[in-house]
Amino acid sequence: MSIVKEFKEFAMKGNVVDMAVGIIIGVAFGKIISSFVSDVLMPPIGLLLGGMDFSKYAWELKPGSEGIEPVLLKYGVFINTTIDFLIIAFAIFLVIKAMNSMKKKKEEAPAAPPPVPADVQLLTEIRDLLKKQ
């Protein structure tokens, strides 16, 4: 079996395709949350804290000179990224919790008993008639 054929079989398995779709959706979801944090959530928080913009906070490790950028330790960006992560983790937790509760409801609902085959039903009726006699 050639390597190309083996790889094609591996790549087309359901689990691999499902995982790829999940990763793509997760990356897109992460971008949405990052935008939400940096563009919607952080400005009001910064305003409440006296006009702070966390993304601009940094320690200058080495000053810049002509044509050379300063070396910065950007702890404000780290704060924004940490808030992004916490919001994404909480949102994923809520989605998984909702999915698990829906799955539990499906499992809790008792399945309807399968219909009794005609021959078994006929034998049951005969047995009941014999008991009455």
C-alpha distance (Angstrom), angle and dihedral (degrees) to the residues before:
residue distance angle dihedral
M1 . . .
S2 3.78 . .
I3 3.79 122.6 .
V4 3.82 91.5 -119.6
K5 3.80 91.5 54.7
E6 3.82 92.0 47.3
F7 3.79 91.1 49.0
K8 3.81 91.1 48.7
E9 3.82 90.7 52.7
F10 3.80 90.7 47.6
A11 3.82 94.3 47.4
M12 3.80 93.8 47.6
K13 3.80 95.6 52.9
G14 3.78 112.4 117.2
N15 3.80 95.6 -118.7
V16 3.79 94.3 53.9
V17 3.80 92.9 48.5
D18 3.83 91.6 46.1
M19 3.80 90.3 49.6
A20 3.82 91.7 49.8
V21 3.80 91.6 50.8
G22 3.81 89.9 48.3
I23 3.80 92.2 51.1
I24 3.81 92.6 48.8
I25 3.80 91.9 49.4
G26 3.81 90.4 45.0
V27 3.80 92.4 53.3
A28 3.81 91.2 49.1
F29 3.82 90.4 47.1
G30 3.80 89.5 50.1
K31 3.81 91.2 53.7
I32 3.80 90.7 50.6
I33 3.80 91.8 50.6
S34 3.82 91.9 45.7
S35 3.78 89.8 53.3
F36 3.80 90.3 46.1
V37 3.80 91.6 52.5
S38 3.81 98.2 43.3
D39 3.82 98.8 36.5
V40 3.81 104.5 30.2
L41 3.79 111.2 18.8
M42 3.80 105.7 35.4
P43 3.85 99.1 50.4
P44 3.84 93.4 60.7
I45 3.82 90.9 42.8
G46 3.80 89.6 50.4
L47 3.80 89.7 47.7
L48 3.80 91.2 51.4
L49 3.80 88.9 50.4
G50 3.78 92.8 53.6
G51 3.79 103.4 -82.2
M52 3.79 97.3 -48.7
D53 3.80 118.8 165.3
F54 3.79 106.1 -163.3
S55 3.80 93.8 -164.1
K56 3.81 90.7 65.1
Y57 3.82 95.7 53.2
A58 3.79 113.5 107.0
W59 3.78 142.1 140.1
E60 3.75 114.9 -122.4
L61 3.79 107.3 -131.7
K62 3.78 96.4 176.7
P63 3.78 124.3 11.5
G64 3.77 118.0 -122.9
S65 3.75 124.6 -117.3
E66 3.78 135.2 -166.6
G67 3.81 107.3 -32.1
I68 3.81 92.8 -11.7
E69 3.80 120.7 106.0
P70 3.80 117.8 -131.6
V71 3.80 117.3 -106.7
L72 3.81 106.8 -113.3
L73 3.78 134.5 -172.6
K74 3.81 99.3 -147.3
Y75 3.80 103.3 -156.1
G76 3.82 91.6 159.5
V77 3.80 91.4 62.8
F78 3.81 87.6 49.1
I79 3.83 89.6 54.4
N80 3.83 90.2 51.5
T81 3.80 91.5 47.7
T82 3.81 91.3 49.1
I83 3.81 90.6 51.8
D84 3.83 88.7 48.1
F85 3.79 90.1 53.6
L86 3.81 94.0 47.8
I87 3.80 92.6 50.2
I88 3.82 92.7 46.0
A89 3.81 91.6 47.6
F90 3.82 91.3 49.0
A91 3.83 92.4 47.3
I92 3.81 91.5 49.7
F93 3.80 89.6 47.3
L94 3.82 90.0 54.2
V95 3.81 92.6 48.0
I96 3.81 92.7 49.2
K97 3.79 91.2 45.4
A98 3.82 90.4 52.6
M99 3.81 91.6 47.6
N100 3.81 91.8 49.3
S101 3.81 92.3 49.5
M102 3.82 90.6 51.0
K103 3.80 89.7 48.5
K104 3.83 90.5 50.4
K105 3.80 91.4 51.6
K106 3.80 89.9 53.1
E107 3.80 91.3 49.0
E108 3.81 93.3 46.3
A109 3.79 93.8 54.0
P110 3.79 105.1 92.4
A111 3.74 114.6 -123.6
A112 3.77 116.3 -118.3
P113 3.79 110.4 -104.5
P114 3.78 112.6 -104.9
P115 3.79 114.6 -102.5
V116 3.77 114.0 -91.3
P117 3.81 111.7 -110.5
A118 3.80 114.3 -109.7
D119 3.80 94.9 -115.7
V120 3.82 92.5 51.9
Q121 3.80 90.9 47.7
L122 3.82 90.8 50.2
L123 3.81 91.4 49.7
T124 3.82 90.0 49.2
E125 3.80 91.0 52.7
I126 3.82 91.3 48.8
R127 3.82 90.2 49.9
D128 3.82 91.3 50.2
L129 3.83 91.6 49.0
L130 3.82 91.2 50.1
K131 3.82 90.3 50.8
K132 3.81 90.6 54.1
Q133 3.83 92.3 54.9
